[in-house]
Amino acid sequence: MFQFWKSPKFWVSAIVILWLLYLIDGNLEQPVEIYIIPHFLHRTVRVAAVMAASAIVGSILTIVVQFAWRRRASKNASISAAAAASSTKTVA
């Protein structure tokens, strides 16, 4: 357990994580202008809302991509298994 504390990777990653948390905390309440249609339609939202929305969209897209990837992989596996089974048949 004490080797973990002596590791330089631990300290570098801890500093990076603390720095990111400091930046996020310092800018969480700042307003951000989002231009939906330039010069016509724009909204002012907080950084926290943008972060929450991007986390939700990123999570949903990750789940969809994983589902599609697994579905495609299982489809290819069943086709190759059927081809292997048909090629091992012998005619008597």
N, CA, C and O atoms as CSV, one atom per row, in Angstrom:
chain,resi,resn,atom,element,x,y,z
A,1,MET,N,N,0.821,-1.190,0.000
A,1,MET,CA,C,0.000,0.000,0.000
A,1,MET,C,C,0.872,1.264,0.000
A,1,MET,O,O,0.531,2.250,-0.653
A,2,PHE,N,N,1.979,1.237,0.721
A,2,PHE,CA,C,2.817,2.427,0.796
A,2,PHE,C,C,3.584,2.672,-0.505
A,2,PHE,O,O,3.993,3.803,-0.770
A,3,GLN,N,N,3.783,1.646,-1.309
A,3,GLN,CA,C,4.420,1.826,-2.605
A,3,GLN,C,C,3.550,2.699,-3.506
A,3,GLN,O,O,4.058,3.446,-4.341
A,4,PHE,N,N,2.259,2.599,-3.329
A,4,PHE,CA,C,1.310,3.396,-4.105
A,4,PHE,C,C,1.554,4.888,-3.885
A,4,PHE,O,O,1.523,5.661,-4.842
A,5,TRP,N,N,1.794,5.304,-2.644
A,5,TRP,CA,C,2.020,6.713,-2.327
A,5,TRP,C,C,3.356,7.211,-2.868
A,5,TRP,O,O,3.508,8.399,-3.152
A,6,LYS,N,N,4.318,6.315,-3.011
A,6,LYS,CA,C,5.648,6.707,-3.472
A,6,LYS,C,C,5.730,6.816,-4.991
A,6,LYS,O,O,6.715,7.325,-5.526
A,7,SER,N,N,4.715,6.349,-5.675
A,7,SER,CA,C,4.730,6.334,-7.140
A,7,SER,C,C,4.600,7.743,-7.711
A,7,SER,O,O,3.715,8.491,-7.296
A,8,PRO,N,N,5.466,8.123,-8.658
A,8,PRO,CA,C,5.347,9.451,-9.283
A,8,PRO,C,C,4.062,9.587,-10.098
A,8,PRO,O,O,3.522,10.686,-10.225
A,9,LYS,N,N,3.572,8.481,-10.648
A,9,LYS,CA,C,2.328,8.537,-11.418
A,9,LYS,C,C,1.175,9.010,-10.550
A,9,LYS,O,O,0.324,9.778,-10.998
A,10,PHE,N,N,1.149,8.552,-9.318
A,10,PHE,CA,C,0.077,8.947,-8.397
A,10,PHE,C,C,0.101,10.448,-8.165
A,10,PHE,O,O,-0.941,11.102,-8.231
A,11,TRP,N,N,1.274,11.001,-7.896
A,11,TRP,CA,C,1.372,12.416,-7.571
A,11,TRP,C,C,1.094,13.289,-8.785
A,11,TRP,O,O,0.450,14.329,-8.658
A,12,VAL,N,N,1.564,12.889,-9.948
A,12,VAL,CA,C,1.292,13.667,-11.161
A,12,VAL,C,C,-0.200,13.650,-11.471
A,12,VAL,O,O,-0.777,14.696,-11.769
A,13,SER,N,N,-0.830,12.483,-11.405
A,13,SER,CA,C,-2.261,12.409,-11.689
A,13,SER,C,C,-3.072,13.143,-10.624
A,13,SER,O,O,-4.098,13.745,-10.944
A,14,ALA,N,N,-2.634,13.105,-9.367
A,14,ALA,CA,C,-3.340,13.842,-8.313
A,14,ALA,C,C,-3.269,15.344,-8.562
A,14,ALA,O,O,-4.263,16.046,-8.376
A,15,ILE,N,N,-2.105,15.846,-8.981
A,15,ILE,CA,C,-1.963,17.276,-9.273
A,15,ILE,C,C,-2.836,17.672,-10.461
A,15,ILE,O,O,-3.489,18.715,-10.429
A,16,VAL,N,N,-2.851,16.855,-11.496
A,16,VAL,CA,C,-3.673,17.158,-12.679
A,16,VAL,C,C,-5.157,17.161,-12.315
A,16,VAL,O,O,-5.890,18.055,-12.738
A,17,ILE,N,N,-5.607,16.186,-11.549
A,17,ILE,CA,C,-7.012,16.119,-11.156
A,17,ILE,C,C,-7.386,17.304,-10.277
A,17,ILE,O,O,-8.446,17.898,-10.473
A,18,LEU,N,N,-6.549,17.660,-9.318
A,18,LEU,CA,C,-6.831,18.816,-8.469
A,18,LEU,C,C,-6.853,20.121,-9.275
A,18,LEU,O,O,-7.681,20.995,-9.019
A,19,TRP,N,N,-5.956,20.248,-10.235
A,19,TRP,CA,C,-5.941,21.431,-11.088
A,19,TRP,C,C,-7.223,21.522,-11.916
A,19,TRP,O,O,-7.801,22.602,-12.040
A,20,LEU,N,N,-7.673,20.396,-12.486
A,20,LEU,CA,C,-8.925,20.391,-13.251
A,20,LEU,C,C,-10.118,20.741,-12.370
A,20,LEU,O,O,-10.997,21.496,-12.786
A,21,LEU,N,N,-10.152,20.199,-11.160
A,21,LEU,CA,C,-11.239,20.536,-10.235
A,21,LEU,C,C,-11.221,22.019,-9.881
A,21,LEU,O,O,-12.279,22.638,-9.763
A,22,TYR,N,N,-10.047,22.591,-9.711
A,22,TYR,CA,C,-9.927,24.027,-9.436
A,22,TYR,C,C,-10.459,24.851,-10.601
A,22,TYR,O,O,-11.184,25.825,-10.395
A,23,LEU,N,N,-10.103,24.466,-11.822
A,23,LEU,CA,C,-10.595,25.192,-12.997
A,23,LEU,C,C,-12.101,25.074,-13.145
A,23,LEU,O,O,-12.778,26.058,-13.442
A,24,ILE,N,N,-12.625,23.885,-12.942
A,24,ILE,CA,C,-14.067,23.679,-13.063
A,24,ILE,C,C,-14.805,24.467,-11.992
A,24,ILE,O,O,-15.807,25.120,-12.285
A,25,ASP,N,N,-14.327,24.414,-10.762
A,25,ASP,CA,C,-14.976,25.130,-9.672
A,25,ASP,C,C,-14.931,26.646,-9.889
A,25,ASP,O,O,-15.896,27.346,-9.580
A,26,GLY,N,N,-13.853,27.135,-10.401
A,26,GLY,CA,C,-13.721,28.573,-10.627
A,26,GLY,C,C,-14.607,29.090,-11.745
A,26,GLY,O,O,-14.980,30.264,-11.740
A,27,ASN,N,N,-14.948,28.246,-12.696
A,27,ASN,CA,C,-15.724,28.690,-13.855
A,27,ASN,C,C,-17.129,28.117,-13.907
A,27,ASN,O,O,-17.812,28.271,-14.919
A,28,LEU,N,N,-17.574,27.468,-12.856
A,28,LEU,CA,C,-18.852,26.769,-12.881
A,28,LEU,C,C,-20.037,27.706,-13.051
A,28,LEU,O,O,-21.001,27.358,-13.733
A,29,GLU,N,N,-19.985,28.864,-12.458
A,29,GLU,CA,C,-21.127,29.780,-12.496
A,29,GLU,C,C,-21.013,30.833,-13.601
A,29,GLU,O,O,-21.883,31.695,-13.721
A,30,GLN,N,N,-19.976,30.775,-14.390
A,30,GLN,CA,C,-19.796,31.752,-15.460
A,30,GLN,C,C,-20.847,31.566,-16.549
A,30,GLN,O,O,-21.172,30.433,-16.903
A,31,PRO,N,N,-21.381,32.659,-17.085
A,31,PRO,CA,C,-22.335,32.518,-18.199
A,31,PRO,C,C,-21.609,32.295,-19.520
A,31,PRO,O,O,-20.506,32.797,-19.738
A,32,VAL,N,N,-22.251,31.533,-20.388
A,32,VAL,CA,C,-21.705,31.240,-21.707
A,32,VAL,C,C,-22.787,31.568,-22.729
A,32,VAL,O,O,-23.938,31.163,-22.567
A,33,GLU,N,N,-22.424,32.297,-23.773
A,33,GLU,CA,C,-23.373,32.610,-24.844
A,33,GLU,C,C,-23.281,31.539,-25.911
A,33,GLU,O,O,-22.205,31.278,-26.449
A,34,ILE,N,N,-24.400,30.924,-26.214
A,34,ILE,CA,C,-24.464,29.902,-27.261
A,34,ILE,C,C,-25.284,30.483,-28.403
A,34,ILE,O,O,-26.453,30.827,-28.225
A,35,TYR,N,N,-24.677,30.591,-29.558
A,35,TYR,CA,C,-25.356,31.123,-30.736
A,35,TYR,C,C,-25.947,29.968,-31.529
A,35,TYR,O,O,-25.227,29.231,-32.203
A,36,ILE,N,N,-27.267,29.817,-31.441
A,36,ILE,CA,C,-27.952,28.744,-32.165
A,36,ILE,C,C,-28.032,29.123,-33.639
A,36,ILE,O,O,-27.657,28.335,-34.507
A,37,ILE,N,N,-28.514,30.316,-33.919
A,37,ILE,CA,C,-28.492,30.890,-35.267
A,37,ILE,C,C,-27.738,32.215,-35.137
A,37,ILE,O,O,-28.216,33.133,-34.471
A,38,PRO,N,N,-26.564,32.322,-35.768
A,38,PRO,CA,C,-25.751,33.525,-35.586
A,38,PRO,C,C,-26.524,34.811,-35.921
A,38,PRO,O,O,-27.222,34.878,-36.933
A,39,HIS,N,N,-26.391,35.802,-35.082
A,39,HIS,CA,C,-26.981,37.137,-35.193
A,39,HIS,C,C,-28.493,37.162,-35.001
A,39,HIS,O,O,-29.085,38.241,-35.019
A,40,PHE,N,N,-29.143,36.004,-34.816
A,40,PHE,CA,C,-30.591,35.997,-34.627
A,40,PHE,C,C,-31.018,35.362,-33.307
A,40,PHE,O,O,-31.774,35.958,-32.540
A,41,LEU,N,N,-30.534,34.160,-33.049
A,41,LEU,CA,C,-30.997,33.414,-31.885
A,41,LEU,C,C,-29.796,32.970,-31.059
A,41,LEU,O,O,-28.945,32.216,-31.531
A,42,HIS,N,N,-29.740,33.449,-29.825
A,42,HIS,CA,C,-28.667,33.023,-28.928
A,42,HIS,C,C,-29.216,32.913,-27.521
A,42,HIS,O,O,-30.182,33.587,-27.164
A,43,ARG,N,N,-28.591,32.055,-26.722
A,43,ARG,CA,C,-29.000,31.832,-25.336
A,43,ARG,C,C,-27.797,32.009,-24.437
A,43,ARG,O,O,-26.656,31.781,-24.840
A,44,THR,N,N,-28.069,32.416,-23.222
A,44,THR,CA,C,-27.023,32.513,-22.208
A,44,THR,C,C,-27.283,31.420,-21.180
A,44,THR,O,O,-28.329,31.400,-20.531
A,45,VAL,N,N,-26.332,30.521,-21.040
A,45,VAL,CA,C,-26.449,29.409,-20.092
A,45,VAL,C,C,-25.206,29.385,-19.214
A,45,VAL,O,O,-24.182,29.981,-19.549
A,46,ARG,N,N,-25.312,28.687,-18.082
A,46,ARG,CA,C,-24.157,28.553,-17.193
A,46,ARG,C,C,-23.273,27.397,-17.667
A,46,ARG,O,O,-23.725,26.493,-18.370
A,47,VAL,N,N,-22.028,27.451,-17.270
A,47,VAL,CA,C,-21.073,26.398,-17.625
A,47,VAL,C,C,-21.523,25.059,-17.039
A,47,VAL,O,O,-21.312,24.014,-17.655
A,48,ALA,N,N,-22.137,25.078,-15.863
A,48,ALA,CA,C,-22.605,23.838,-15.237
A,48,ALA,C,C,-23.645,23.151,-16.104
A,48,ALA,O,O,-23.647,21.924,-16.204
A,49,ALA,N,N,-24.534,23.917,-16.736
A,49,ALA,CA,C,-25.551,23.329,-17.614
A,49,ALA,C,C,-24.913,22.721,-18.858
A,49,ALA,O,O,-25.324,21.654,-19.313
A,50,VAL,N,N,-23.913,23.398,-19.405
A,50,VAL,CA,C,-23.211,22.870,-20.581
A,50,VAL,C,C,-22.484,21.582,-20.224
A,50,VAL,O,O,-22.503,20.625,-20.999
A,51,MET,N,N,-21.838,21.546,-19.051
A,51,MET,CA,C,-21.130,20.344,-18.626
A,51,MET,C,C,-22.088,19.181,-18.397
A,51,MET,O,O,-21.796,18.054,-18.796
A,52,ALA,N,N,-23.223,19.438,-17.763
A,52,ALA,CA,C,-24.201,18.382,-17.511
A,52,ALA,C,C,-24.769,17.857,-18.817
A,52,ALA,O,O,-24.904,16.646,-18.989
A,53,ALA,N,N,-25.103,18.750,-19.738
A,53,ALA,CA,C,-25.650,18.321,-21.027
A,53,ALA,C,C,-24.634,17.505,-21.812
A,53,ALA,O,O,-24.991,16.493,-22.415
A,54,SER,N,N,-23.368,17.930,-21.815
A,54,SER,CA,C,-22.373,17.164,-22.560
A,54,SER,C,C,-22.092,15.820,-21.918
A,54,SER,O,O,-21.794,14.858,-22.626
A,55,ALA,N,N,-22.178,15.723,-20.601
A,55,ALA,CA,C,-21.995,14.429,-19.938
A,55,ALA,C,C,-23.139,13.480,-20.290
A,55,ALA,O,O,-22.908,12.297,-20.542
A,56,ILE,N,N,-24.361,13.989,-20.308
A,56,ILE,CA,C,-25.517,13.148,-20.649
A,56,ILE,C,C,-25.444,12.693,-22.102
A,56,ILE,O,O,-25.629,11.511,-22.390
A,57,VAL,N,N,-25.177,13.617,-23.014
A,57,VAL,CA,C,-25.091,13.264,-24.441
A,57,VAL,C,C,-23.938,12.294,-24.676
A,57,VAL,O,O,-24.086,11.338,-25.438
A,58,GLY,N,N,-22.801,12.520,-24.042
A,58,GLY,CA,C,-21.661,11.610,-24.197
A,58,GLY,C,C,-21.954,10.217,-23.679
A,58,GLY,O,O,-21.551,9.230,-24.293
A,59,SER,N,N,-22.651,10.123,-22.557
A,59,SER,CA,C,-23.012,8.814,-22.003
A,59,SER,C,C,-23.970,8.078,-22.928
A,59,SER,O,O,-23.798,6.886,-23.184
A,60,ILE,N,N,-24.969,8.777,-23.426
A,60,ILE,CA,C,-25.942,8.147,-24.324
A,60,ILE,C,C,-25.269,7.690,-25.611
A,60,ILE,O,O,-25.528,6.583,-26.082
A,61,LEU,N,N,-24.406,8.530,-26.187
A,61,LEU,CA,C,-23.708,8.129,-27.413
A,61,LEU,C,C,-22.780,6.943,-27.176
A,61,LEU,O,O,-22.656,6.079,-28.044
A,62,THR,N,N,-22.135,6.886,-26.030
A,62,THR,CA,C,-21.272,5.754,-25.710
A,62,THR,C,C,-22.075,4.460,-25.633
A,62,THR,O,O,-21.650,3.431,-26.158
A,63,ILE,N,N,-23.223,4.510,-24.985
A,63,ILE,CA,C,-24.072,3.320,-24.863
A,63,ILE,C,C,-24.574,2.881,-26.235
A,63,ILE,O,O,-24.592,1.685,-26.526
A,64,VAL,N,N,-24.980,3.820,-27.080
A,64,VAL,CA,C,-25.474,3.482,-28.415
A,64,VAL,C,C,-24.370,2.856,-29.260
A,64,VAL,O,O,-24.603,1.861,-29.946
A,65,VAL,N,N,-23.179,3.429,-29.216
A,65,VAL,CA,C,-22.068,2.882,-30.002
A,65,VAL,C,C,-21.696,1.486,-29.510
A,65,VAL,O,O,-21.450,0.597,-30.325
A,66,GLN,N,N,-21.649,1.274,-28.191
A,66,GLN,CA,C,-21.335,-0.055,-27.670
A,66,GLN,C,C,-22.388,-1.068,-28.069
A,66,GLN,O,O,-22.058,-2.200,-28.424
A,67,PHE,N,N,-23.662,-0.673,-28.014
A,67,PHE,CA,C,-24.734,-1.579,-28.408
A,67,PHE,C,C,-24.616,-1.948,-29.886
A,67,PHE,O,O,-24.733,-3.118,-30.250
A,68,ALA,N,N,-24.383,-0.945,-30.737
A,68,ALA,CA,C,-24.256,-1.216,-32.170
A,68,ALA,C,C,-23.033,-2.076,-32.460
A,68,ALA,O,O,-23.091,-2.963,-33.312
A,69,TRP,N,N,-21.931,-1.829,-31.765
A,69,TRP,CA,C,-20.705,-2.589,-31.986
A,69,TRP,C,C,-20.891,-4.047,-31.578
A,69,TRP,O,O,-20.479,-4.952,-32.303
A,70,ARG,N,N,-21.507,-4.277,-30.423
A,70,ARG,CA,C,-21.736,-5.653,-29.973
A,70,ARG,C,C,-22.718,-6.371,-30.874
A,70,ARG,O,O,-22.550,-7.557,-31.156
A,71,ARG,N,N,-23.738,-5.667,-31.328
A,71,ARG,CA,C,-24.730,-6.283,-32.207
A,71,ARG,C,C,-24.084,-6.702,-33.514
A,71,ARG,O,O,-24.349,-7.792,-34.020
A,72,ARG,N,N,-23.226,-5.830,-34.071
A,72,ARG,CA,C,-22.545,-6.149,-35.318
A,72,ARG,C,C,-21.563,-7.305,-35.124
A,72,ARG,O,O,-21.444,-8.176,-35.986
A,73,ALA,N,N,-20.862,-7.310,-33.988
A,73,ALA,CA,C,-19.889,-8.372,-33.722
A,73,ALA,C,C,-20.582,-9.716,-33.551
A,73,ALA,O,O,-20.079,-10.729,-34.039
A,74,SER,N,N,-21.734,-9.752,-32.862
A,74,SER,CA,C,-22.437,-11.019,-32.677
A,74,SER,C,C,-23.053,-11.487,-33.989
A,74,SER,O,O,-23.161,-12.692,-34.219
A,75,LYS,N,N,-23.459,-10.557,-34.857
A,75,LYS,CA,C,-24.012,-10.917,-36.160
A,75,LYS,C,C,-22.932,-11.559,-37.026
A,75,LYS,O,O,-23.186,-12.564,-37.690
A,76,ASN,N,N,-21.728,-10.985,-37.024
A,76,ASN,CA,C,-20.613,-11.549,-37.793
A,76,ASN,C,C,-20.199,-12.899,-37.224
A,76,ASN,O,O,-19.834,-13.797,-37.983
A,77,ALA,N,N,-20.247,-13.059,-35.915
A,77,ALA,CA,C,-19.858,-14.325,-35.295
A,77,ALA,C,C,-20.834,-15.426,-35.658
A,77,ALA,O,O,-20.419,-16.562,-35.888
A,78,SER,N,N,-22.128,-15.117,-35.716
A,78,SER,CA,C,-23.110,-16.146,-36.058
A,78,SER,C,C,-22.998,-16.530,-37.524
A,78,SER,O,O,-23.203,-17.693,-37.873
A,79,ILE,N,N,-22.675,-15.574,-38.390
A,79,ILE,CA,C,-22.500,-15.885,-39.812
A,79,ILE,C,C,-21.271,-16.748,-40.010
A,79,ILE,O,O,-21.310,-17.705,-40.783
A,80,SER,N,N,-20.172,-16.431,-39.324
A,80,SER,CA,C,-18.955,-17.218,-39.490
A,80,SER,C,C,-19.111,-18.606,-38.871
A,80,SER,O,O,-18.534,-19.569,-39.376
A,81,ALA,N,N,-19.888,-18.726,-37.777
A,81,ALA,CA,C,-20.130,-20.029,-37.169
A,81,ALA,C,C,-20.987,-20.891,-38.090
A,81,ALA,O,O,-20.763,-22.097,-38.191
A,82,ALA,N,N,-21.953,-20.295,-38.753
A,82,ALA,CA,C,-22.790,-21.042,-39.691
A,82,ALA,C,C,-21.976,-21.485,-40.895
A,82,ALA,O,O,-22.160,-22.596,-41.392
A,83,ALA,N,N,-21.084,-20.633,-41.366
A,83,ALA,CA,C,-20.235,-20.988,-42.505
A,83,ALA,C,C,-19.274,-22.105,-42.124
A,83,ALA,O,O,-19.022,-22.997,-42.933
A,84,ALA,N,N,-18.737,-22.074,-40.922
A,84,ALA,CA,C,-17.819,-23.118,-40.473
A,84,ALA,C,C,-18.561,-24.446,-40.326
A,84,ALA,O,O,-18.015,-25.501,-40.652
A,85,ALA,N,N,-19.783,-24.400,-39.844
A,85,ALA,CA,C,-20.555,-25.629,-39.677
A,85,ALA,C,C,-20.919,-26.239,-41.013
A,85,ALA,O,O,-20.913,-27.461,-41.159
A,86,SER,N,N,-21.238,-25.401,-41.998
A,86,SER,CA,C,-21.603,-25.927,-43.315
A,86,SER,C,C,-20.389,-26.452,-44.061
A,86,SER,O,O,-20.531,-27.352,-44.889
A,87,SER,N,N,-19.206,-25.926,-43.798
A,87,SER,CA,C,-18.014,-26.368,-44.508
A,87,SER,C,C,-17.465,-27.673,-43.919
A,87,SER,O,O,-16.681,-28.354,-44.580
A,88,THR,N,N,-17.853,-28.029,-42.709
A,88,THR,CA,C,-17.352,-29.272,-42.092
A,88,THR,C,C,-18.262,-30.462,-42.393
A,88,THR,O,O,-17.926,-31.589,-42.029
A,89,LYS,N,N,-19.394,-30.244,-43.040
A,89,LYS,CA,C,-20.272,-31.360,-43.390
A,89,LYS,C,C,-19.624,-32.202,-44.480
A,89,LYS,O,O,-19.026,-31.668,-45.414
A,90,THR,N,N,-19.741,-33.491,-44.360
A,90,THR,CA,C,-19.220,-34.387,-45.379
A,90,THR,C,C,-20.394,-35.126,-46.003
A,90,THR,O,O,-21.370,-35.456,-45.329
A,91,VAL,N,N,-20.284,-35.373,-47.273
A,91,VAL,CA,C,-21.337,-36.087,-47.994
A,91,VAL,C,C,-20.960,-37.549,-48.050
A,91,VAL,O,O,-19.868,-37.898,-48.497
A,92,ALA,N,N,-21.874,-38.421,-47.590
A,92,ALA,CA,C,-21.566,-39.855,-47.539
A,92,ALA,C,C,-22.007,-40.563,-48.772
A,92,ALA,O,O,-21.822,-41.774,-48.888
